Amino acid sequence: MDEPIFDVAVRPGETTEVQLDLQRGISVSGRVTLGGKPVPGARLVFVRYLRKRLFDSVDAASTDEQGNYRIDLPGVGSYKVTLRRSKPESHLGREIVLGPLLEIGKDGNQTRDLHFSAGQIRGRLIDSGSKPISGYLQLFQLLPTDESDTEKEFRSESFFQETDEQGKFEFEPLPVADYRLDLHAPGLGSRSLGPLALGQDQTIDLQDVILDSEMSLRVLAMDPQGKPLPGVTVRLSSDLWSASESMARSGGTTDDSGEATLGGLSAGTYTLLGLGAGLPPAFVENIQVSAEQPETPLILRFTAGGSLDIEIRGKTGEPVPYVVPELTDGSGRNVTPIYRELAARSQRAWLTDLEGRAHLDAVLPGEYLLQASADGKSEEKRITLLAGTATRIVMTVEDE
């Protein structure tokens, strides 16, 4: 059994007393099945999830010849459970995540059967002439929009695959979830399918998926004074949440004239995101890409922003570190992932430090809902950010 891992905050000039409870609190046992069949000789990994930190303990157990397991977990909490098979039947099957987090309560020793889903998403990739295509695919697990940004990061899964000689692909085994499938092939337009709602042990057969000739979009980035802005990262995605580097449909960097051409696109509706040094993000939604594109580039205009300083304290005034403050804009969009990336670009982390503080250099002016959570306790405030203004917010969270 793996040894538990503990996070300890040590502050300069202070003596930190640490009490470690090494007694394994709750014994959990049961049977492991995949697609309804027992899984012998597999390894189970349990990671306890906390809002204040990504995890605070890692424990493991193995299944016997009948697929049974037993493990001593450190205590109450939500656990991400992963099944690792030593001899998988497919290249995707070596590591499988249990769909929902496993909730362990205060009921003492417990019996929990773990039913891993053997869902499948399959199909064939062809061109407009019905010829099989050699391409590559990326499958993203979509998560509910009401989950916190930290929990999305903790649970998010993605899978990669190339088509075979007949253009066929098959992702399996997959947990119960909604998915988005991105399809790419050289010289052809990329395409996204989803959301694809996959049930327990369900197979979704997409049959023939057609990729048309690629299209492109010209973009011109402009600074708050209306001048061309070089060196800006620009990305096209299906929505703002999918605008990360790994999930974007197309991306690039503006040249000395402030322009970039985003290729590999198929007809559809997109969101354009721009990230520039020292500026808040800029984005344009509901962009229509078609075979007939205008001769002039699409304007992506940046505006001046304001800075944001957050300080999070516990109920007795102590700083609360390792909290990711969440920002939801006035249109209800969770923009936390975008600002986390911007903070990382300036060698910062959008995460409270040991003093309970977090900072953003440039935030778009507007109304926001600011949320902070620690160990299940949370506080939220509605704030207004103005251009050229430094905003400082102090929040109190009952940190247990």
N, C-alpha and C positions, 0 to 999 in steps of 0.2 A: 504494500500500500504506500502511495506517495505521502511524503510529509507535508503538513499544511504550510501555507505561505501567509505571512502577516505583514501588513503595511504599518510602519511606525513613523510618525511625524516628529522630527527632532529640530528644535528651534535654538538659534544661537543664544548663549548666555543662560540657558535654562537647563534644569535637571529633569529629564524625562523618565518617569516611572512606568514600566511596562509590566503588565500582568498577562501571562499567556495561559489560557485554559486548554491544556493538551488532552483533556478527557474527550473522547469521541462521544458526542451527545446523543445521537439518534441512529439506531440500527435500521437499515432499510434493506429489504430483500424482495425477490420476485422472479418473474420469468421474462426473458427477452425474446421477442419475436420480430421477424422482418417479413412483411407480406403475409403474416399469419403463421409463419413457420419458425420453430425454435432456432436460435443462433448459438451453436456451441463454439467454444474456444475463441471467443471474441473478448475484446477489452472495452470496458466502459469508463469514460472520463466524466467526472462531475465537477463543474466549475460553479461556485456560488457567486451569484451576481449581487452587487450593491450599487446603489445610485451614486454614492460618493466616490467610489472607485470602480474600476472595471471588474475586479474580482478580489476576493479576500482568501480563498482557499481552493486548492485543486486536490481531488481525491480520485482514486481509480480502483477498479475491481475487474475480475474476469468471470466469464460464464463457464459453467461446467458442461459436461457432455449432453445434458438435457436443456441447456440454455438458461439455467438458473444462476442467480447472482446474489451476493450479500455484501453490504458495505456499511461501514460506520461513518456517518457524516457529522460534521462539526456542530450542526444545529439547525434551527429554523431558517428558512430562506428560500429563494428562487434559484434553481440550478439549471444550467445549460448542460444537457447530457449528450455526449457524442459516443457513437458506436464505431469501434475500429476493428475491422476484420483482417486477419492475417492472410487469408486467401480469398480475396474478393472475386466475384464472378465477372466484374467489369472494371475498367480503369477508373470509373467514377465511384465504385462501391467500397473503396478502402476505408473511407471515413464518412459516417452518416450522422446527421444531427437530428435529435428528437424534435419534432415540430414545435410544440409549446414548451415554455420553461416548466420544469418540474417543481411544484410547490410542496415544500415539506413543512408541516405544521408542528404544533406542540403536543402531539399525541403519543410520544414515546416511540417504541419500536413499531415499524410500519411495514406493510406489504404493498409494494407498488410494482405491478407488471408494466413493462415498458414495451409498447407496441410501435415499432418503427415502420413507417410507411414505405412501400415499394412502388411508389408512383413513377410514371414514365411520361416523358414528352418526346415525341418522335415525329419524323417527317422526311421530306426529300426536297433538296434545293435545286431549282432549275432556272434557266433563263427564259426569255419571252418566246423562244423557239422550242421550248420543252426539252432542251438539252440539259443533262445533269451538270451541276456546277461543283467545282472544288472550292469550298469556302470554309470559313471558320465562324463559330457561333459562340455567343456568351449569354448565359442564362442567369438572370438576377432574381433573387427572392425579394418580393415586394412586401413591405411591412405596414401595418396599420398606421395611419397618419396621426393617431392620438398617442402613440408611444413616444417617449422622450428620445431626443437625439442620441443620448448615450446608449439607451437600450437598443436602438436601431443598429448602432455600430456593433454592439455586443452580439446581436443575433443575426446580422446580415450574412447571407451566403451567396456565392456566385460560382458558376461552373463554366469551364471552357471545353470546346470540342471542335474537331475538324470533320468535315464530311468524308465519307469513303468514296471509292471510285464511281459508285452509282449516285453520288450526291446525297446519300442517306445519312441521317443523324439520329441519335437516341440518347437522351439523358435519363439515367436511372441508377440507383433508386433515389427518389426524391421525397422529402417530407411534405405533409399537407401545408399548402401555402398558395399565395398568388404569385405569379411569375411574369417576368418580361423577358422576351427572347430577342436578342439583337443578332442579325445575320449580315455577314460581310463577304464580299468576293472581289478580287482584283478587277478593276475596270467597270464594275457595276455599282449601282446605288445601294447603299445600306438600307436595311429595313428593320423595323421593330414590330413585334407582335405582343399584344397584352392589353390589359392583364389577363393571364391564363389561370383560372381557378382550378387548382388540382386537389382532388379529394383523397381520402385514405385509399391507398393501393389502386388508384385510378390511372388509366392510360389516356392521354390526350394525343390523338393522331392528327397532325396538321396536314397530312398528305403532301401535295405538291405546293411548295412556296416559291413564288416567282420573284426574281430580282430583275429589275429593268436597268437600262443604261443609266449611268450615274449623272447626277445634276450637281450644280454648285451654287454658292451664294457669296457675293462680294460684300464685304463689310468695311466701313470707314469709321474708326474710333476718333472721337473729338473730345478735347479737354473742356473744362468749364468755361474757358474763354473762346471756345469755338475753333481752336487750332487742332490740326491733325496730331494724333497721339500715338507715337511708335512704341513698340515693346509691350503691347497689351495682350494678355491672354484672352482669346475669344473662343467660345464653345457653343455649339448647337445641341440641344437635347429635346426630349419630348416634353419635359416640364422642368421647373426650377429645381426640384429635389433631385432630378437625374443629371444635374449639370456638373457633377464631379468629374475629374479627369478620367476615371475608369469607366464611367457610365455614359459620357457624352457621345453623341452620334458622330460629331466631327469637331475638330479643333485646330487652332493655329495661333500664330503670333503676328501682330501687325508690323509691317515694315516701316521704313523711314518716312513714308508718306502717310502712315496711319492706316494702311489698307491690309486686308487679309482675304484670301479666297478659301472658303470652306467647301471641300469637295466630298465625293463619295456619298451623295445624298440621293434619296428617292423622294417622290412627290409626297407632301404631307404638311402638317402644322408643327412648328417648332418654337422653342424659346431660346433666345440668344443671351448669353451671359458674358460680361467683360470684367476682367480683373486687372487693375493697374496699380503701380506702386504709389502709396500715399493717398489713394483715392478710394471712396466707397465703391462697392460694385455697381455696375450698370447692367440693365437687362431690358430686353424687348420681348414681349409675349405675342403669341398668335401670329407668327410669321408664316406666310404661305409660300412654300417652295414648289415650283412647277417647271415644266419644260420651257416655258416662256418667261424668262427672268428680265427685269428692267435693266437698261444699260447703265444706270447710275447705281452706285453701291448703297446698301442700307446703312443709315446713320445710327451709330451707337454713341450717344452723348453722355459723358460723365458729368456729374455735378459735385460741388464742394460738399463736404460732410462735416460732422462734428465728432469729437472723441467721447468715449464712454469708459468710465472707471466704476467698477463694482467692488464692493467690500461685503463679504458674507460672514456673519457672526452667529455663534450659537446662543442659546437662551441665557447663558451667564456671561456673554460678551466675548467668549474665546473665538479666535479665528477658525473658520471651517475650510480646510484645504481640499483640493481634488474635486471640486464641483464644476461642472460645465454649465454656465448660465445659458438658458435658452431664450432666443429672441424670435418672436412671432410678429410680423409686420401688420400694418393696419388692414391688409387684405386677407389676413389669416394664413399667410405663408410662413412656414418654419424656415427662417433664413440662417439658422445656427450653423449648418455645415459650411455655408459660404464664408461666414465670418471666421470660422475655425481655420479654413484654408488661408484666408487673408492674414490672420494672426501668425500662422506658421511661416508664411512668406517673409514676415518681418522678424523672424527668429523668436517669436513669442508663442505661447500656448493659450488658447481661449479656455483656460482652466484656472481655478483659483490656486494661488501658491500657498506656501506655508503660513503666510500672513492673512490668508483668506481673500486675496485681491486678484482681480483680473482686469485687463485693459485692452481696448480696441482703439487704434489710431483714427480710423475714419469709418463712420457709419452714415448711411443715407438718412437725411432729415425725414422726420415723420413720427407717427404714433406707433408704439410697440408695446407688446405684452412681454414683460421680463419675468422669467420663472427660475427659481433655484430650488433644487431638491437634494436632500442628504438623508440617507437611511430611511426612506419612506416619508420623511417630513418635508414639507415644501412651503414656499411663500411665493406670491406673485405680485407684481406691481405694474401699473400702466404708466408709461413714461413718454415724454415728448423730447425728441432730439432735434436740435437746431443746427444749421450750418454755421461753422466757425465758432461753435460753443463747446466748452468742456462740460460734460454732465457727469455728476458723481452720485452714485446710488449706494445706500447701505441697506442690506437686507438681513433679517434675523430668521434663522432656521433652527428648529428644535432638534439639534443633533444628539441622537441617543448614544 
